[in-house]
Amino acid sequence: MAPGKGITYMGSIGTNRNANPTEKQLTQQLKFALAMRFLQPMAGLLNISFHDFAIRMTGINNALSYTLDNAITGVYPSFEIDYAVALVSRGGLPNVLGPAVTSGAASVLTFSWTDNSGVGIAKATDQAILVAYCPELRQAIYTTARWIAKRSYGRARCVAFQRPCCRNLDRIYFRKRQHRCHQHFYR
């Protein structure tokens, strides 16, 4: 039984493959590897932010499923992550309006947005999750600390990557997602 998920399974010894993998198998393997390279640096965040949609699976597995289905573009063997479609959180809350990021001195990223409290179920106290991803380093920084940013703040800062290759904002992809999660974590 899988710990904490209530999933019963039986394992077996794998079989040796005599045939070379098909192009379809190679395509799936390449997409899977690409998605995991993108998601793994955010595993801790994804296990929290995808938790509510992860029925009988972990949050990162749910994020992997979403990424494979929606956020990979291209044709074999040239696949890429579509950062505009990729998610770092899933939920029913509306995203903020006008998200932007600027890079300042000492590798500090300043995230800004327009407060849209009162639109749908959006509240001024909704916690913002700030994420920056550097493809060259395959690293992500994210913040989930409740004192960093609420929807109503309209801006927040966090320290970015120290390596020069990721100080160029054209290559740092960010997502700002408003998220209400488990009360023990955000409230």
C-alpha positions in Angstrom: 0.0 0.0 0.0 1.4 3.4 -0.9 2.0 5.5 2.2 -0.8 8.0 3.0 -2.6 7.6 -0.4 -4.6 4.4 0.2 -3.4 2.9 -3.1 -3.0 -0.8 -3.2 -0.5 -2.1 -5.7 1.5 -5.2 -6.5 5.0 -5.0 -7.9 6.8 -7.4 -10.2 10.2 -7.9 -11.7 10.6 -6.0 -14.9 11.2 -7.7 -18.2 14.1 -7.2 -20.5 13.3 -5.5 -23.7 14.7 -7.1 -26.8 13.3 -4.5 -29.3 14.4 -1.0 -29.7 11.9 1.6 -28.4 9.4 3.0 -31.0 9.3 6.7 -31.9 6.1 7.0 -29.8 7.9 5.6 -26.8 10.9 7.8 -27.3 8.6 10.8 -27.7 6.9 10.0 -24.4 10.3 9.4 -22.6 11.6 12.8 -23.9 8.5 14.7 -22.8 8.5 13.0 -19.4 12.2 13.9 -18.8 11.7 17.5 -19.9 8.7 17.9 -17.7 10.5 16.4 -14.7 13.5 18.6 -15.2 11.2 21.6 -15.0 9.1 20.5 -12.1 11.6 18.8 -9.8 13.1 22.1 -8.5 9.6 23.0 -7.3 8.6 19.6 -5.9 8.0 21.0 -2.4 5.8 23.7 -3.7 3.9 21.5 -6.1 3.1 18.9 -3.4 1.3 21.8 -1.6 -0.2 23.8 -4.5 -1.6 20.8 -6.4 -2.7 18.9 -3.4 -6.4 19.5 -3.7 -6.4 18.2 -7.3 -4.2 15.2 -6.6 -6.7 12.4 -6.1 -4.8 9.2 -5.2 -1.5 10.7 -6.2 1.0 13.3 -5.0 0.9 16.9 -5.9 4.0 16.7 -8.1 2.5 13.7 -10.0 -0.6 15.8 -10.6 1.6 18.7 -11.8 3.4 16.3 -14.1 0.2 15.1 -15.6 -1.0 18.7 -16.2 2.4 19.6 -17.7 2.5 16.6 -20.1 -1.0 17.3 -21.3 -0.9 21.1 -21.6 2.5 22.7 -21.3 4.9 20.9 -23.7 5.2 22.1 -27.3 7.1 21.1 -30.3 7.7 18.0 -32.4 10.0 15.1 -31.6 12.8 15.5 -30.8 12.6 19.3 -30.2 10.2 19.7 -27.3 10.0 22.8 -25.0 8.1 23.9 -22.0 5.5 26.6 -22.8 6.0 28.7 -19.7 2.9 30.8 -20.4 0.8 27.7 -20.0 2.7 25.9 -17.3 1.1 26.1 -13.8 2.7 26.1 -10.4 -0.6 26.0 -8.6 -4.1 24.8 -9.3 -7.3 26.1 -7.8 -10.5 28.1 -8.2 -9.1 31.5 -7.4 -8.6 34.1 -10.2 -5.1 35.1 -11.0 -4.0 38.7 -10.4 -4.2 41.3 -13.1 -1.2 42.8 -14.9 1.6 40.7 -13.4 5.1 42.0 -14.0 8.6 41.4 -12.7 11.7 43.6 -12.6 15.3 42.9 -11.7 17.1 45.2 -9.3 20.4 45.4 -7.5 21.8 42.4 -5.7 19.8 39.9 -7.7 16.5 41.0 -6.2 13.3 40.4 -8.2 10.4 42.7 -7.6 7.0 41.2 -8.5 4.1 43.6 -9.0 0.4 43.2 -9.9 -2.9 44.9 -9.8 -5.1 43.9 -6.8 -8.3 42.4 -8.0 -9.9 41.6 -4.7 -13.6 41.3 -4.9 -13.6 39.8 -8.4 -15.3 36.4 -8.1 -14.1 34.8 -4.9 -10.8 36.8 -4.7 -10.1 38.2 -1.3 -7.5 40.8 -0.2 -6.0 38.3 2.2 -5.3 35.6 -0.5 -1.7 34.4 -0.3 0.5 35.1 -3.4 2.9 32.4 -4.5 5.9 33.9 -6.3 7.9 31.7 -8.5 10.9 32.3 -10.8 12.5 29.6 -12.9 15.9 29.7 -14.6 16.1 27.2 -17.5 19.9 27.4 -17.8 20.5 26.3 -14.2 17.3 24.2 -14.0 16.6 25.9 -10.7 13.6 27.6 -9.3 13.0 30.0 -6.4 9.6 30.3 -4.8 8.1 31.7 -1.7 5.1 30.5 0.2 5.7 32.5 3.4 2.4 34.2 4.3 4.1 37.4 5.3 5.7 37.9 1.9 2.7 38.9 -0.2 -1.1 39.0 -0.1 -3.3 39.8 -3.1 -3.9 43.3 -1.8 -0.2 44.2 -1.4 0.3 44.6 -5.2 4.1 44.0 -5.0 6.7 41.8 -3.3 10.4 41.2 -3.5 12.6 38.1 -3.3 16.2 37.3 -3.9 16.9 35.7 -7.3 19.7 33.5 -8.7 23.3 34.5 -8.0 24.6 33.2 -11.3 24.8 35.9 -14.1 23.2 33.7 -16.8 19.9 34.0 -14.9 19.9 37.7 -14.2 18.5 38.3 -17.7 14.7 38.6 -17.3 14.2 37.3 -20.8 15.3 33.9 -19.5 13.7 33.9 -16.1 10.1 32.8 -16.3 7.8 33.7 -13.4 4.3 32.9 -12.3 2.3 34.7 -9.8 -0.6 32.7 -8.6 -3.0 33.5 -5.8 -3.7 30.5 -3.8 -5.7 29.6 -0.8 -4.4 26.4 0.6 -4.7 24.4 3.8 -5.4 26.6 6.8 -2.4 25.2 8.7 -0.1 26.5 6.0 -1.5 29.9 5.0 -3.7 31.3 7.7 
